[in-house]
Amino acid sequence: MTGKRPVRVLVVDDHPVFREGFAALLSSIDEVEVAGTASTGVEALHQVDEREPDVVVMDVQMPDMDGIEATRRVLEKHPEIGVVVLTMSEEDGTIFDALRAGARGYLLKGAEPDEVVRAITTVAGGGVVFGAVLASRIADFLAPRPQSGGVSPFPALTAREHEVLDLVAAGLSNSQIAARLFLSQKTVRNHVHAVLTKLQAADRTEAIIRARDAGLGR
């Protein structure tokens, strides 16, 4: 750390084992400070007022008030707070309801810990983060249909890099791409890095959006 204070996070989930385990995981990370936990949407509203977190990690399915409504109410009163929805739900309706409520992050509970931490720090800094699979579906919903034509949209990429980008845009993880193309995961990581560099994409999500816009990953 270089004088930068940790991100204060409120963890909201009605399952005690997940809630306390996730809070313990975050407590072990230097960049994050657990400001508190809550087990219901109503409790989350009280804890936000009392604890003043930078980011709320919010479950969706909870008693007395679901995470979508809790997100909406938190942001009505505290628009400076970032909300990351962390849930089991992959349903499009839930995803877009969370977006409309103001959530700036949406991850599935199977996400790797480092992905969750990146999401928390990015949202705390004002950014927007979605898991790779969800980002591809959001891009598919938002992006215009590509124009027809035989010219490659990414001429700087090799044939293999183009193939990897196509699979990334389809929502596959590095391990799934490795299995599909009979490559090592290290080789796939190298190809993904090369693709991001050549496209000058800030991250995997931006690459997915651009690829989907060009007609890849369908």
N, C-alpha and C positions, 0 to 999 in steps of 0.2 A: 504494500500500500504506500502511496506517496502523498500522504496528507488527505486523501480522499476518504470521506466517511462511508461506512458500509450502507447498503440499501436496506431500509427498514421494511420488513415484510410481515403482513398479517396473513395467516393460513386459515382458510375457511373450508371445512369439510365435516360432514356429519358422521363419518366413520372414524371412531377414535384411534384405531390401530394405524390407519393411513395418515390421519391428521398428525398424531404425535410422532410417528416415524418420519414423516416428511419434514416436520419442524426440526427434529433432531438432525436430519441430513443437512438442512439449511444452516443450522447452528454451527456445523463443522466447517463452513466455508467463510473465508476471511471477508469476501466482498458483501456478505449478507448478514444482517442482524434480524433475528426473529422478534418482532414487536409484540406478538401475541397470537392466540389461536381463537377460533370460534367454531361452534358446531351447528349453527343455524343462520339463516339469512338475517333474522332480527338481531341476533347476538352480534353478527358482523357489523351492523350499522352502529351499535353501541360501542363496539371495540374500535371502530374507525375514528369515532369522535374522541374516544379516550386515549388511544395509542398513537394517533396521527402517523400512520405508516406511509411510506413512499409508494408501495405496491401492495395490492391485495391479490393473493392467489385464491381463486374462487371456484368451488365445485358448483355444479348445476342443480342436481337433484338433492334437495334438502327439505326438511320439514318446516312448516310455518311460512316460509318465503323462499322461493327457488333462487338460484344464483343469478339468473337473468334479471329478475326484478330487484334483487339486492344490488347488483351492479348498477342498474339504472338509478337507484336511490342514492347510492354512494356518490356517484358522479354528479348528480344534481346538486349535492351539497358540497362536494369536494372535487371539482373538475380537474384539479392538479394531480390527483392520485391516478396511478396506472393500474389497470385490472388485467390480470392474466387468468383466463378461464382454463382450468385443468380438470378434465372430465373423461368419462368413458364414452361419451356420446359422439358418434361420427355423423349424426343425421344433419343434413343440410339445413333443415329448419332451425335446429339448435344453434348451429354455427352462425347463421345470419341473424338470428335473434340476439346473439351475444354481440355481434358487430353493431347492430342497431342500438343496443343498450349502451355502447361506448367502450366495450372491451378492446384493448389494444394488443392482446395476445390470446391465442387459443391453441392449447396443446392437449394431446391425449395422455392419459395416465401411464401409458407404456413408454413415454418419452424418456430418453436417457437423462440422468441427473445433470450432465454438463449442458444439455440442450435447454433444460428448465432454467438453470442458472443464467445462461446467455439470454433467455427470454426475459427474465426478471430484470437484469441489468440494462438490457436494451429498452424495455418499456419504461424503466425508471428514468432513462435518458431522453424519453419522448418518442422513441421508435415504436414500430409495429412488428410483431413477430407471430408467425404461424408455423406449425410443423410442416415438413415437406409435403406430405400426402394431402393435408388440408389446404396448403397453399395452392397446389395444383388444381384442386376443385374450385377454390375461390377464383383463381385466374380463369378457369374455364367458364365460370359464371359471368365474370366481368369483361373478359377480353373480347374484342370484336373478331368476327370470323376472318381468317386470312384470305388474301387475294390469291387467285390461282396463278400459277406460273412455274416454269421449270428451273428457275435460278435458285441456287441454294441461298437461304437467308443468312447463313453464317459461313462465308467462303474461307475465313481464316482457320476453320476447324478441319482437322484431318477426318477421314471417313470413320475411324474408330471413335474419335471425340464426338463427332456428330451422333453416332450410335449411342454413346453414353449419355449425351445430353437428351436424346429422345426418351431414354428410359428414366432419366431423372425427372423429366417433365411429366412422365406417366405416373410419377409418385413412388417409384421404387427406391429403396434404400441402397446404400453401397453394397451391403452383403447380398441383397437380392440381385443387383446388377452383376456382381461377381459370379453368382450362380448361373444367371441367364447367359452370360458371355463366356463362361468357363475361364475366368480370370481370377487372380488373387485380389483380395480386398485392398492390398497396398497399391496394386496397379490401378484399380478403379479410383482410389483416392487421388492418385497422381493425375489420372485423366480428368477427374472433376476439377482439380486445382488448375490444370491447364485450360479447361473450358472457361472457368470463372475469370482467369487472367486474360484470355483472348477476348472475351466478351466485355471485359472491364465491369463485371457484375460485382456488386458489393458483397453478395452472399448467394446462397443456394436458392433462396426464395425469389430474388430478382431474376436469376437465370431461368427459373421455372416459368415465371410470368412472361419473359421475353420469348422463351421457346414455345410456350402454349400460344402466344399471340401469332407466332410464325407457323403454327399448324403442327408442331411436334407433340408427342405424348398422347395422341388420340387413339 
